[in-house]
Amino acid sequence: MLPIEPSLAAYPLDTPADADTQAKLPPDYQRALPSAEVLIDVGHGGIDGGAHHEDVLEKDINLAVAKKLYLLLSASGIRVILNRDGDYALSDDNRWNPAGSRHRRDLSQRSQLTKEIQTKILVSIHVNWAPDRTEHGPLVLHQNEGESALLAFCIQDALNRKHNTRYLPRVGAPFYLLKVVKQPAVIVEMGFISHEGDRQMLTDPRQQLQLAEAISSGVRNYILFR
């Protein structure tokens, strides 16, 4: 399943009315909603282009790699869901959060999907940027929690092998998704769009596939460890 229907994410499930309704349901009731082992969060989209260098936009790189990652994990027999499969902002689907900030609606929509869709882990795909153009390489950010850290180490190790680097994952303390998502979650910064070498790698379809293969390998290793 590639796209998520807007109707699934348009309304929160933890409203009082929903709680009353679910209390009346039989014990063996199961929601008619998709479930998966992995939810791939495709960073940015639509009006939100993310980091950029001239006409190279993060949102396009994220989507290209995420689609490849989806196919690789599916081919491995892992049930996986993408939260967007086109160039649109998830905030456009958010009709339940009254916040005036489009950015807040976008973030709350992403976190809400982890509540409505039964998944075990969340992998958020992103591209980094730094004013220092010598900064390069992959970085995986994780929650201050053991399972998230293990997932991050598995993905970081696979990306280090692809990049020939030795970076360690870090706690992503200030990041909203890592604070509010209850499942083990990581943010994968695949490289720096501000670095010429990384940028060439990030925009090359063949190397995008290699990135997706590395992330897929890390996810599979995490699932095997568990």
PyMOL CGO cylinders between C-alpha atoms (Angstrom):
from pymol import cmd
from pymol.cgo import CYLINDER

trace = [
    CYLINDER, 0.00, 0.00, 0.00, 1.62, 3.22, -1.13, 0.3, 1, 1, 1, 1, 1, 1,
    CYLINDER, 1.62, 3.22, -1.13, -0.71, 6.15, -0.43, 0.3, 1, 1, 1, 1, 1, 1,
    CYLINDER, -0.71, 6.15, -0.43, -2.57, 6.88, 2.78, 0.3, 1, 1, 1, 1, 1, 1,
    CYLINDER, -2.57, 6.88, 2.78, -6.11, 7.98, 2.17, 0.3, 1, 1, 1, 1, 1, 1,
    CYLINDER, -6.11, 7.98, 2.17, -6.74, 11.45, 3.63, 0.3, 1, 1, 1, 1, 1, 1,
    CYLINDER, -6.74, 11.45, 3.63, -9.82, 10.18, 5.41, 0.3, 1, 1, 1, 1, 1, 1,
    CYLINDER, -9.82, 10.18, 5.41, -7.68, 7.94, 7.62, 0.3, 1, 1, 1, 1, 1, 1,
    CYLINDER, -7.68, 7.94, 7.62, -5.72, 10.88, 8.97, 0.3, 1, 1, 1, 1, 1, 1,
    CYLINDER, -5.72, 10.88, 8.97, -8.36, 13.58, 8.92, 0.3, 1, 1, 1, 1, 1, 1,
    CYLINDER, -8.36, 13.58, 8.92, -9.74, 12.91, 12.39, 0.3, 1, 1, 1, 1, 1, 1,
    CYLINDER, -9.74, 12.91, 12.39, -7.98, 11.87, 15.62, 0.3, 1, 1, 1, 1, 1, 1,
    CYLINDER, -7.98, 11.87, 15.62, -9.02, 8.56, 17.14, 0.3, 1, 1, 1, 1, 1, 1,
    CYLINDER, -9.02, 8.56, 17.14, -8.74, 9.67, 20.75, 0.3, 1, 1, 1, 1, 1, 1,
    CYLINDER, -8.74, 9.67, 20.75, -11.78, 11.94, 20.87, 0.3, 1, 1, 1, 1, 1, 1,
    CYLINDER, -11.78, 11.94, 20.87, -14.37, 11.25, 23.60, 0.3, 1, 1, 1, 1, 1, 1,
    CYLINDER, -14.37, 11.25, 23.60, -16.91, 10.14, 21.01, 0.3, 1, 1, 1, 1, 1, 1,
    CYLINDER, -16.91, 10.14, 21.01, -14.48, 7.60, 19.62, 0.3, 1, 1, 1, 1, 1, 1,
    CYLINDER, -14.48, 7.60, 19.62, -13.67, 6.31, 23.09, 0.3, 1, 1, 1, 1, 1, 1,
    CYLINDER, -13.67, 6.31, 23.09, -17.38, 5.78, 23.82, 0.3, 1, 1, 1, 1, 1, 1,
    CYLINDER, -17.38, 5.78, 23.82, -17.90, 4.04, 20.50, 0.3, 1, 1, 1, 1, 1, 1,
    CYLINDER, -17.90, 4.04, 20.50, -14.91, 1.73, 20.92, 0.3, 1, 1, 1, 1, 1, 1,
    CYLINDER, -14.91, 1.73, 20.92, -16.04, 0.79, 24.44, 0.3, 1, 1, 1, 1, 1, 1,
    CYLINDER, -16.04, 0.79, 24.44, -19.22, -0.70, 22.94, 0.3, 1, 1, 1, 1, 1, 1,
    CYLINDER, -19.22, -0.70, 22.94, -17.36, -2.80, 20.35, 0.3, 1, 1, 1, 1, 1, 1,
    CYLINDER, -17.36, -2.80, 20.35, -16.95, -6.57, 20.86, 0.3, 1, 1, 1, 1, 1, 1,
    CYLINDER, -16.95, -6.57, 20.86, -13.60, -7.72, 22.33, 0.3, 1, 1, 1, 1, 1, 1,
    CYLINDER, -13.60, -7.72, 22.33, -12.51, -9.38, 19.07, 0.3, 1, 1, 1, 1, 1, 1,
    CYLINDER, -12.51, -9.38, 19.07, -13.18, -6.24, 16.98, 0.3, 1, 1, 1, 1, 1, 1,
    CYLINDER, -13.18, -6.24, 16.98, -10.28, -5.16, 14.77, 0.3, 1, 1, 1, 1, 1, 1,
    CYLINDER, -10.28, -5.16, 14.77, -10.15, -1.77, 13.07, 0.3, 1, 1, 1, 1, 1, 1,
    CYLINDER, -10.15, -1.77, 13.07, -10.43, -1.81, 9.28, 0.3, 1, 1, 1, 1, 1, 1,
    CYLINDER, -10.43, -1.81, 9.28, -7.26, 0.27, 8.99, 0.3, 1, 1, 1, 1, 1, 1,
    CYLINDER, -7.26, 0.27, 8.99, -3.93, -0.64, 7.40, 0.3, 1, 1, 1, 1, 1, 1,
    CYLINDER, -3.93, -0.64, 7.40, -1.19, -2.06, 9.56, 0.3, 1, 1, 1, 1, 1, 1,
    CYLINDER, -1.19, -2.06, 9.56, 2.48, -2.60, 8.86, 0.3, 1, 1, 1, 1, 1, 1,
    CYLINDER, 2.48, -2.60, 8.86, 5.82, -3.24, 10.47, 0.3, 1, 1, 1, 1, 1, 1,
    CYLINDER, 5.82, -3.24, 10.47, 7.40, -0.06, 9.07, 0.3, 1, 1, 1, 1, 1, 1,
    CYLINDER, 7.40, -0.06, 9.07, 5.98, 3.39, 8.39, 0.3, 1, 1, 1, 1, 1, 1,
    CYLINDER, 5.98, 3.39, 8.39, 8.22, 5.41, 6.06, 0.3, 1, 1, 1, 1, 1, 1,
    CYLINDER, 8.22, 5.41, 6.06, 7.84, 9.12, 6.74, 0.3, 1, 1, 1, 1, 1, 1,
    CYLINDER, 7.84, 9.12, 6.74, 8.81, 11.03, 3.59, 0.3, 1, 1, 1, 1, 1, 1,
    CYLINDER, 8.81, 11.03, 3.59, 10.13, 14.38, 4.77, 0.3, 1, 1, 1, 1, 1, 1,
    CYLINDER, 10.13, 14.38, 4.77, 8.60, 17.64, 3.47, 0.3, 1, 1, 1, 1, 1, 1,
    CYLINDER, 8.60, 17.64, 3.47, 6.54, 17.80, 0.24, 0.3, 1, 1, 1, 1, 1, 1,
    CYLINDER, 6.54, 17.80, 0.24, 4.33, 20.21, -1.70, 0.3, 1, 1, 1, 1, 1, 1,
    CYLINDER, 4.33, 20.21, -1.70, 4.86, 23.83, -0.72, 0.3, 1, 1, 1, 1, 1, 1,
    CYLINDER, 4.86, 23.83, -0.72, 7.52, 22.69, 1.78, 0.3, 1, 1, 1, 1, 1, 1,
    CYLINDER, 7.52, 22.69, 1.78, 10.61, 21.92, -0.28, 0.3, 1, 1, 1, 1, 1, 1,
    CYLINDER, 10.61, 21.92, -0.28, 12.90, 21.35, 2.69, 0.3, 1, 1, 1, 1, 1, 1,
    CYLINDER, 12.90, 21.35, 2.69, 16.61, 22.03, 2.35, 0.3, 1, 1, 1, 1, 1, 1,
    CYLINDER, 16.61, 22.03, 2.35, 17.75, 23.12, -1.11, 0.3, 1, 1, 1, 1, 1, 1,
    CYLINDER, 17.75, 23.12, -1.11, 20.71, 24.03, -3.30, 0.3, 1, 1, 1, 1, 1, 1,
    CYLINDER, 20.71, 24.03, -3.30, 19.66, 26.17, -6.27, 0.3, 1, 1, 1, 1, 1, 1,
    CYLINDER, 19.66, 26.17, -6.27, 16.93, 24.08, -7.93, 0.3, 1, 1, 1, 1, 1, 1,
    CYLINDER, 16.93, 24.08, -7.93, 17.76, 20.84, -6.10, 0.3, 1, 1, 1, 1, 1, 1,
    CYLINDER, 17.76, 20.84, -6.10, 15.08, 20.27, -3.44, 0.3, 1, 1, 1, 1, 1, 1,
    CYLINDER, 15.08, 20.27, -3.44, 15.20, 17.95, -0.48, 0.3, 1, 1, 1, 1, 1, 1,
    CYLINDER, 15.20, 17.95, -0.48, 11.55, 16.91, -0.88, 0.3, 1, 1, 1, 1, 1, 1,
    CYLINDER, 11.55, 16.91, -0.88, 12.28, 15.36, -4.30, 0.3, 1, 1, 1, 1, 1, 1,
    CYLINDER, 12.28, 15.36, -4.30, 15.31, 13.41, -3.05, 0.3, 1, 1, 1, 1, 1, 1,
    CYLINDER, 15.31, 13.41, -3.05, 13.39, 12.14, -0.02, 0.3, 1, 1, 1, 1, 1, 1,
    CYLINDER, 13.39, 12.14, -0.02, 10.52, 10.89, -2.16, 0.3, 1, 1, 1, 1, 1, 1,
    CYLINDER, 10.52, 10.89, -2.16, 12.78, 9.19, -4.73, 0.3, 1, 1, 1, 1, 1, 1,
    CYLINDER, 12.78, 9.19, -4.73, 14.72, 7.27, -2.05, 0.3, 1, 1, 1, 1, 1, 1,
    CYLINDER, 14.72, 7.27, -2.05, 11.59, 6.49, 0.01, 0.3, 1, 1, 1, 1, 1, 1,
    CYLINDER, 11.59, 6.49, 0.01, 9.85, 4.90, -2.98, 0.3, 1, 1, 1, 1, 1, 1,
    CYLINDER, 9.85, 4.90, -2.98, 12.88, 2.70, -3.60, 0.3, 1, 1, 1, 1, 1, 1,
    CYLINDER, 12.88, 2.70, -3.60, 13.04, 1.82, 0.09, 0.3, 1, 1, 1, 1, 1, 1,
    CYLINDER, 13.04, 1.82, 0.09, 9.36, 0.89, 0.04, 0.3, 1, 1, 1, 1, 1, 1,
    CYLINDER, 9.36, 0.89, 0.04, 9.90, -1.54, -2.86, 0.3, 1, 1, 1, 1, 1, 1,
    CYLINDER, 9.90, -1.54, -2.86, 13.00, -3.09, -1.30, 0.3, 1, 1, 1, 1, 1, 1,
    CYLINDER, 13.00, -3.09, -1.30, 11.35, -3.70, 2.08, 0.3, 1, 1, 1, 1, 1, 1,
    CYLINDER, 11.35, -3.70, 2.08, 8.21, -5.05, 0.41, 0.3, 1, 1, 1, 1, 1, 1,
    CYLINDER, 8.21, -5.05, 0.41, 10.31, -7.41, -1.70, 0.3, 1, 1, 1, 1, 1, 1,
    CYLINDER, 10.31, -7.41, -1.70, 11.89, -8.66, 1.54, 0.3, 1, 1, 1, 1, 1, 1,
    CYLINDER, 11.89, -8.66, 1.54, 8.46, -9.62, 2.88, 0.3, 1, 1, 1, 1, 1, 1,
    CYLINDER, 8.46, -9.62, 2.88, 8.25, -6.69, 5.31, 0.3, 1, 1, 1, 1, 1, 1,
    CYLINDER, 8.25, -6.69, 5.31, 4.88, -4.95, 5.49, 0.3, 1, 1, 1, 1, 1, 1,
    CYLINDER, 4.88, -4.95, 5.49, 5.53, -1.26, 4.91, 0.3, 1, 1, 1, 1, 1, 1,
    CYLINDER, 5.53, -1.26, 4.91, 3.55, 1.96, 4.34, 0.3, 1, 1, 1, 1, 1, 1,
    CYLINDER, 3.55, 1.96, 4.34, 4.57, 5.29, 2.81, 0.3, 1, 1, 1, 1, 1, 1,
    CYLINDER, 4.57, 5.29, 2.81, 2.85, 8.36, 4.22, 0.3, 1, 1, 1, 1, 1, 1,
    CYLINDER, 2.85, 8.36, 4.22, 3.05, 10.13, 0.86, 0.3, 1, 1, 1, 1, 1, 1,
    CYLINDER, 3.05, 10.13, 0.86, 3.77, 8.86, -2.64, 0.3, 1, 1, 1, 1, 1, 1,
    CYLINDER, 3.77, 8.86, -2.64, 3.59, 12.18, -4.49, 0.3, 1, 1, 1, 1, 1, 1,
    CYLINDER, 3.59, 12.18, -4.49, 4.63, 15.80, -4.21, 0.3, 1, 1, 1, 1, 1, 1,
    CYLINDER, 4.63, 15.80, -4.21, 2.14, 17.17, -1.71, 0.3, 1, 1, 1, 1, 1, 1,
    CYLINDER, 2.14, 17.17, -1.71, 2.26, 18.48, 1.84, 0.3, 1, 1, 1, 1, 1, 1,
    CYLINDER, 2.26, 18.48, 1.84, 0.78, 16.30, 4.56, 0.3, 1, 1, 1, 1, 1, 1,
    CYLINDER, 0.78, 16.30, 4.56, -0.57, 19.48, 6.17, 0.3, 1, 1, 1, 1, 1, 1,
    CYLINDER, -0.57, 19.48, 6.17, -3.09, 19.56, 3.28, 0.3, 1, 1, 1, 1, 1, 1,
    CYLINDER, -3.09, 19.56, 3.28, -4.69, 16.41, 4.74, 0.3, 1, 1, 1, 1, 1, 1,
    CYLINDER, -4.69, 16.41, 4.74, -4.85, 17.85, 8.26, 0.3, 1, 1, 1, 1, 1, 1,
    CYLINDER, -4.85, 17.85, 8.26, -8.38, 19.14, 8.83, 0.3, 1, 1, 1, 1, 1, 1,
    CYLINDER, -8.38, 19.14, 8.83, -8.51, 18.36, 12.55, 0.3, 1, 1, 1, 1, 1, 1,
    CYLINDER, -8.51, 18.36, 12.55, -5.73, 20.55, 13.96, 0.3, 1, 1, 1, 1, 1, 1,
    CYLINDER, -5.73, 20.55, 13.96, -6.77, 24.22, 14.23, 0.3, 1, 1, 1, 1, 1, 1,
    CYLINDER, -6.77, 24.22, 14.23, -3.17, 25.51, 14.38, 0.3, 1, 1, 1, 1, 1, 1,
    CYLINDER, -3.17, 25.51, 14.38, -2.54, 28.47, 12.09, 0.3, 1, 1, 1, 1, 1, 1,
    CYLINDER, -2.54, 28.47, 12.09, 0.98, 27.24, 11.34, 0.3, 1, 1, 1, 1, 1, 1,
    CYLINDER, 0.98, 27.24, 11.34, 1.17, 25.00, 8.28, 0.3, 1, 1, 1, 1, 1, 1,
    CYLINDER, 1.17, 25.00, 8.28, 4.42, 23.55, 9.66, 0.3, 1, 1, 1, 1, 1, 1,
    CYLINDER, 4.42, 23.55, 9.66, 2.68, 22.53, 12.91, 0.3, 1, 1, 1, 1, 1, 1,
    CYLINDER, 2.68, 22.53, 12.91, -0.19, 20.93, 11.00, 0.3, 1, 1, 1, 1, 1, 1,
    CYLINDER, -0.19, 20.93, 11.00, 2.31, 19.02, 8.88, 0.3, 1, 1, 1, 1, 1, 1,
    CYLINDER, 2.31, 19.02, 8.88, 4.19, 17.66, 11.89, 0.3, 1, 1, 1, 1, 1, 1,
    CYLINDER, 4.19, 17.66, 11.89, 1.03, 16.80, 13.82, 0.3, 1, 1, 1, 1, 1, 1,
    CYLINDER, 1.03, 16.80, 13.82, -0.33, 14.99, 10.75, 0.3, 1, 1, 1, 1, 1, 1,
    CYLINDER, -0.33, 14.99, 10.75, 2.81, 12.84, 10.58, 0.3, 1, 1, 1, 1, 1, 1,
    CYLINDER, 2.81, 12.84, 10.58, 2.65, 11.95, 14.26, 0.3, 1, 1, 1, 1, 1, 1,
    CYLINDER, 2.65, 11.95, 14.26, -1.11, 11.29, 14.09, 0.3, 1, 1, 1, 1, 1, 1,
    CYLINDER, -1.11, 11.29, 14.09, -0.60, 8.65, 11.41, 0.3, 1, 1, 1, 1, 1, 1,
    CYLINDER, -0.60, 8.65, 11.41, 1.50, 6.62, 13.87, 0.3, 1, 1, 1, 1, 1, 1,
    CYLINDER, 1.50, 6.62, 13.87, -1.54, 6.57, 16.18, 0.3, 1, 1, 1, 1, 1, 1,
    CYLINDER, -1.54, 6.57, 16.18, -4.11, 5.68, 13.53, 0.3, 1, 1, 1, 1, 1, 1,
    CYLINDER, -4.11, 5.68, 13.53, -2.03, 3.11, 11.66, 0.3, 1, 1, 1, 1, 1, 1,
    CYLINDER, -2.03, 3.11, 11.66, -0.66, 0.17, 13.60, 0.3, 1, 1, 1, 1, 1, 1,
    CYLINDER, -0.66, 0.17, 13.60, 3.07, 0.10, 12.88, 0.3, 1, 1, 1, 1, 1, 1,
    CYLINDER, 3.07, 0.10, 12.88, 6.09, -1.10, 14.84, 0.3, 1, 1, 1, 1, 1, 1,
    CYLINDER, 6.09, -1.10, 14.84, 8.72, 1.45, 13.77, 0.3, 1, 1, 1, 1, 1, 1,
    CYLINDER, 8.72, 1.45, 13.77, 8.92, 4.78, 11.97, 0.3, 1, 1, 1, 1, 1, 1,
    CYLINDER, 8.92, 4.78, 11.97, 11.76, 5.72, 9.61, 0.3, 1, 1, 1, 1, 1, 1,
    CYLINDER, 11.76, 5.72, 9.61, 11.75, 9.39, 8.60, 0.3, 1, 1, 1, 1, 1, 1,
    CYLINDER, 11.75, 9.39, 8.60, 13.73, 10.16, 5.42, 0.3, 1, 1, 1, 1, 1, 1,
    CYLINDER, 13.73, 10.16, 5.42, 15.58, 13.49, 5.18, 0.3, 1, 1, 1, 1, 1, 1,
    CYLINDER, 15.58, 13.49, 5.18, 18.55, 15.34, 3.69, 0.3, 1, 1, 1, 1, 1, 1,
    CYLINDER, 18.55, 15.34, 3.69, 20.89, 17.48, 5.78, 0.3, 1, 1, 1, 1, 1, 1,
    CYLINDER, 20.89, 17.48, 5.78, 22.25, 21.01, 5.19, 0.3, 1, 1, 1, 1, 1, 1,
    CYLINDER, 22.25, 21.01, 5.19, 25.00, 23.04, 6.85, 0.3, 1, 1, 1, 1, 1, 1,
    CYLINDER, 25.00, 23.04, 6.85, 26.54, 26.48, 6.28, 0.3, 1, 1, 1, 1, 1, 1,
    CYLINDER, 26.54, 26.48, 6.28, 29.94, 24.74, 6.37, 0.3, 1, 1, 1, 1, 1, 1,
    CYLINDER, 29.94, 24.74, 6.37, 30.11, 23.14, 2.93, 0.3, 1, 1, 1, 1, 1, 1,
    CYLINDER, 30.11, 23.14, 2.93, 32.71, 20.64, 4.05, 0.3, 1, 1, 1, 1, 1, 1,
    CYLINDER, 32.71, 20.64, 4.05, 30.15, 18.89, 6.28, 0.3, 1, 1, 1, 1, 1, 1,
    CYLINDER, 30.15, 18.89, 6.28, 29.18, 15.60, 4.65, 0.3, 1, 1, 1, 1, 1, 1,
    CYLINDER, 29.18, 15.60, 4.65, 28.02, 12.07, 5.26, 0.3, 1, 1, 1, 1, 1, 1,
    CYLINDER, 28.02, 12.07, 5.26, 25.01, 10.30, 6.79, 0.3, 1, 1, 1, 1, 1, 1,
    CYLINDER, 25.01, 10.30, 6.79, 23.61, 10.86, 10.27, 0.3, 1, 1, 1, 1, 1, 1,
    CYLINDER, 23.61, 10.86, 10.27, 20.82, 8.92, 11.99, 0.3, 1, 1, 1, 1, 1, 1,
    CYLINDER, 20.82, 8.92, 11.99, 18.97, 10.61, 14.86, 0.3, 1, 1, 1, 1, 1, 1,
    CYLINDER, 18.97, 10.61, 14.86, 17.06, 8.61, 17.44, 0.3, 1, 1, 1, 1, 1, 1,
    CYLINDER, 17.06, 8.61, 17.44, 14.88, 8.92, 20.51, 0.3, 1, 1, 1, 1, 1, 1,
    CYLINDER, 14.88, 8.92, 20.51, 16.42, 8.77, 23.97, 0.3, 1, 1, 1, 1, 1, 1,
    CYLINDER, 16.42, 8.77, 23.97, 15.31, 5.15, 24.22, 0.3, 1, 1, 1, 1, 1, 1,
    CYLINDER, 15.31, 5.15, 24.22, 16.93, 1.76, 23.68, 0.3, 1, 1, 1, 1, 1, 1,
    CYLINDER, 16.93, 1.76, 23.68, 14.90, 0.33, 20.80, 0.3, 1, 1, 1, 1, 1, 1,
    CYLINDER, 14.90, 0.33, 20.80, 15.16, 3.56, 18.80, 0.3, 1, 1, 1, 1, 1, 1,
    CYLINDER, 15.16, 3.56, 18.80, 18.90, 3.66, 19.46, 0.3, 1, 1, 1, 1, 1, 1,
    CYLINDER, 18.90, 3.66, 19.46, 19.28, 0.07, 18.24, 0.3, 1, 1, 1, 1, 1, 1,
    CYLINDER, 19.28, 0.07, 18.24, 17.36, 0.86, 15.06, 0.3, 1, 1, 1, 1, 1, 1,
    CYLINDER, 17.36, 0.86, 15.06, 19.54, 3.96, 14.53, 0.3, 1, 1, 1, 1, 1, 1,
    CYLINDER, 19.54, 3.96, 14.53, 22.78, 2.00, 15.03, 0.3, 1, 1, 1, 1, 1, 1,
    CYLINDER, 22.78, 2.00, 15.03, 21.67, -0.64, 12.51, 0.3, 1, 1, 1, 1, 1, 1,
    CYLINDER, 21.67, -0.64, 12.51, 20.86, 1.96, 9.85, 0.3, 1, 1, 1, 1, 1, 1,
    CYLINDER, 20.86, 1.96, 9.85, 23.91, 4.12, 10.61, 0.3, 1, 1, 1, 1, 1, 1,
    CYLINDER, 23.91, 4.12, 10.61, 26.22, 1.11, 10.28, 0.3, 1, 1, 1, 1, 1, 1,
    CYLINDER, 26.22, 1.11, 10.28, 24.76, 0.22, 6.88, 0.3, 1, 1, 1, 1, 1, 1,
    CYLINDER, 24.76, 0.22, 6.88, 25.03, 3.82, 5.67, 0.3, 1, 1, 1, 1, 1, 1,
    CYLINDER, 25.03, 3.82, 5.67, 28.61, 4.11, 6.96, 0.3, 1, 1, 1, 1, 1, 1,
    CYLINDER, 28.61, 4.11, 6.96, 29.52, 1.08, 4.89, 0.3, 1, 1, 1, 1, 1, 1,
    CYLINDER, 29.52, 1.08, 4.89, 27.98, 2.71, 1.80, 0.3, 1, 1, 1, 1, 1, 1,
    CYLINDER, 27.98, 2.71, 1.80, 29.65, 6.09, 2.44, 0.3, 1, 1, 1, 1, 1, 1,
    CYLINDER, 29.65, 6.09, 2.44, 32.91, 4.66, 3.84, 0.3, 1, 1, 1, 1, 1, 1,
    CYLINDER, 32.91, 4.66, 3.84, 32.41, 6.77, 6.98, 0.3, 1, 1, 1, 1, 1, 1,
    CYLINDER, 32.41, 6.77, 6.98, 32.50, 6.07, 10.73, 0.3, 1, 1, 1, 1, 1, 1,
    CYLINDER, 32.50, 6.07, 10.73, 29.80, 8.34, 12.13, 0.3, 1, 1, 1, 1, 1, 1,
    CYLINDER, 29.80, 8.34, 12.13, 27.78, 7.43, 15.20, 0.3, 1, 1, 1, 1, 1, 1,
    CYLINDER, 27.78, 7.43, 15.20, 24.04, 8.05, 15.51, 0.3, 1, 1, 1, 1, 1, 1,
    CYLINDER, 24.04, 8.05, 15.51, 22.90, 10.77, 17.91, 0.3, 1, 1, 1, 1, 1, 1,
    CYLINDER, 22.90, 10.77, 17.91, 19.94, 11.51, 20.14, 0.3, 1, 1, 1, 1, 1, 1,
    CYLINDER, 19.94, 11.51, 20.14, 17.67, 13.91, 18.22, 0.3, 1, 1, 1, 1, 1, 1,
    CYLINDER, 17.67, 13.91, 18.22, 16.40, 15.69, 21.33, 0.3, 1, 1, 1, 1, 1, 1,
    CYLINDER, 16.40, 15.69, 21.33, 14.81, 18.79, 19.75, 0.3, 1, 1, 1, 1, 1, 1,
    CYLINDER, 14.81, 18.79, 19.75, 12.95, 17.03, 16.93, 0.3, 1, 1, 1, 1, 1, 1,
    CYLINDER, 12.95, 17.03, 16.93, 9.15, 16.98, 17.29, 0.3, 1, 1, 1, 1, 1, 1,
    CYLINDER, 9.15, 16.98, 17.29, 8.56, 13.56, 15.72, 0.3, 1, 1, 1, 1, 1, 1,
    CYLINDER, 8.56, 13.56, 15.72, 11.11, 11.89, 17.97, 0.3, 1, 1, 1, 1, 1, 1,
    CYLINDER, 11.11, 11.89, 17.97, 9.45, 13.46, 21.01, 0.3, 1, 1, 1, 1, 1, 1,
    CYLINDER, 9.45, 13.46, 21.01, 5.83, 12.56, 20.29, 0.3, 1, 1, 1, 1, 1, 1,
    CYLINDER, 5.83, 12.56, 20.29, 5.96, 9.24, 18.41, 0.3, 1, 1, 1, 1, 1, 1,
    CYLINDER, 5.96, 9.24, 18.41, 5.52, 6.31, 20.80, 0.3, 1, 1, 1, 1, 1, 1,
    CYLINDER, 5.52, 6.31, 20.80, 7.02, 3.60, 18.59, 0.3, 1, 1, 1, 1, 1, 1,
    CYLINDER, 7.02, 3.60, 18.59, 10.77, 3.34, 18.02, 0.3, 1, 1, 1, 1, 1, 1,
    CYLINDER, 10.77, 3.34, 18.02, 11.50, 6.10, 15.49, 0.3, 1, 1, 1, 1, 1, 1,
    CYLINDER, 11.50, 6.10, 15.49, 14.55, 7.50, 13.71, 0.3, 1, 1, 1, 1, 1, 1,
    CYLINDER, 14.55, 7.50, 13.71, 15.32, 10.40, 11.39, 0.3, 1, 1, 1, 1, 1, 1,
    CYLINDER, 15.32, 10.40, 11.39, 17.72, 9.37, 8.63, 0.3, 1, 1, 1, 1, 1, 1,
    CYLINDER, 17.72, 9.37, 8.63, 19.76, 12.30, 7.28, 0.3, 1, 1, 1, 1, 1, 1,
    CYLINDER, 19.76, 12.30, 7.28, 21.15, 10.65, 4.15, 0.3, 1, 1, 1, 1, 1, 1,
    CYLINDER, 21.15, 10.65, 4.15, 23.77, 13.29, 3.35, 0.3, 1, 1, 1, 1, 1, 1,
    CYLINDER, 23.77, 13.29, 3.35, 24.34, 17.02, 3.01, 0.3, 1, 1, 1, 1, 1, 1,
    CYLINDER, 24.34, 17.02, 3.01, 22.71, 18.81, 0.10, 0.3, 1, 1, 1, 1, 1, 1,
    CYLINDER, 22.71, 18.81, 0.10, 25.15, 21.67, 0.81, 0.3, 1, 1, 1, 1, 1, 1,
    CYLINDER, 25.15, 21.67, 0.81, 28.15, 19.40, 0.08, 0.3, 1, 1, 1, 1, 1, 1,
    CYLINDER, 28.15, 19.40, 0.08, 28.99, 18.97, -3.61, 0.3, 1, 1, 1, 1, 1, 1,
    CYLINDER, 28.99, 18.97, -3.61, 29.93, 15.31, -3.38, 0.3, 1, 1, 1, 1, 1, 1,
    CYLINDER, 29.93, 15.31, -3.38, 26.93, 14.37, -1.25, 0.3, 1, 1, 1, 1, 1, 1,
    CYLINDER, 26.93, 14.37, -1.25, 24.64, 16.36, -3.52, 0.3, 1, 1, 1, 1, 1, 1,
    CYLINDER, 24.64, 16.36, -3.52, 25.82, 14.47, -6.60, 0.3, 1, 1, 1, 1, 1, 1,
    CYLINDER, 25.82, 14.47, -6.60, 25.26, 11.21, -4.74, 0.3, 1, 1, 1, 1, 1, 1,
    CYLINDER, 25.26, 11.21, -4.74, 21.80, 12.23, -3.49, 0.3, 1, 1, 1, 1, 1, 1,
    CYLINDER, 21.80, 12.23, -3.49, 20.57, 13.18, -6.96, 0.3, 1, 1, 1, 1, 1, 1,
    CYLINDER, 20.57, 13.18, -6.96, 21.97, 10.15, -8.84, 0.3, 1, 1, 1, 1, 1, 1,
    CYLINDER, 21.97, 10.15, -8.84, 19.20, 7.52, -9.26, 0.3, 1, 1, 1, 1, 1, 1,
    CYLINDER, 19.20, 7.52, -9.26, 21.70, 4.64, -9.00, 0.3, 1, 1, 1, 1, 1, 1,
    CYLINDER, 21.70, 4.64, -9.00, 23.16, 6.01, -5.78, 0.3, 1, 1, 1, 1, 1, 1,
    CYLINDER, 23.16, 6.01, -5.78, 19.66, 6.72, -4.48, 0.3, 1, 1, 1, 1, 1, 1,
    CYLINDER, 19.66, 6.72, -4.48, 19.02, 3.00, -4.90, 0.3, 1, 1, 1, 1, 1, 1,
    CYLINDER, 19.02, 3.00, -4.90, 22.21, 2.25, -2.96, 0.3, 1, 1, 1, 1, 1, 1,
    CYLINDER, 22.21, 2.25, -2.96, 21.04, 4.56, -0.18, 0.3, 1, 1, 1, 1, 1, 1,
    CYLINDER, 21.04, 4.56, -0.18, 17.68, 2.78, -0.10, 0.3, 1, 1, 1, 1, 1, 1,
    CYLINDER, 17.68, 2.78, -0.10, 19.47, -0.58, -0.01, 0.3, 1, 1, 1, 1, 1, 1,
    CYLINDER, 19.47, -0.58, -0.01, 21.58, 0.54, 2.95, 0.3, 1, 1, 1, 1, 1, 1,
    CYLINDER, 21.58, 0.54, 2.95, 18.57, 1.80, 4.91, 0.3, 1, 1, 1, 1, 1, 1,
    CYLINDER, 18.57, 1.80, 4.91, 16.64, -1.36, 4.03, 0.3, 1, 1, 1, 1, 1, 1,
    CYLINDER, 16.64, -1.36, 4.03, 19.56, -3.49, 5.24, 0.3, 1, 1, 1, 1, 1, 1,
    CYLINDER, 19.56, -3.49, 5.24, 19.62, -1.59, 8.54, 0.3, 1, 1, 1, 1, 1, 1,
    CYLINDER, 19.62, -1.59, 8.54, 15.89, -2.01, 9.05, 0.3, 1, 1, 1, 1, 1, 1,
    CYLINDER, 15.89, -2.01, 9.05, 16.06, -5.74, 8.27, 0.3, 1, 1, 1, 1, 1, 1,
    CYLINDER, 16.06, -5.74, 8.27, 18.96, -6.21, 10.69, 0.3, 1, 1, 1, 1, 1, 1,
    CYLINDER, 18.96, -6.21, 10.69, 17.01, -4.43, 13.43, 0.3, 1, 1, 1, 1, 1, 1,
    CYLINDER, 17.01, -4.43, 13.43, 13.99, -6.67, 12.84, 0.3, 1, 1, 1, 1, 1, 1,
    CYLINDER, 13.99, -6.67, 12.84, 16.24, -9.76, 12.96, 0.3, 1, 1, 1, 1, 1, 1,
    CYLINDER, 16.24, -9.76, 12.96, 17.83, -8.61, 16.26, 0.3, 1, 1, 1, 1, 1, 1,
    CYLINDER, 17.83, -8.61, 16.26, 14.41, -8.32, 17.80, 0.3, 1, 1, 1, 1, 1, 1,
]
cmd.load_cgo(trace, "trace")
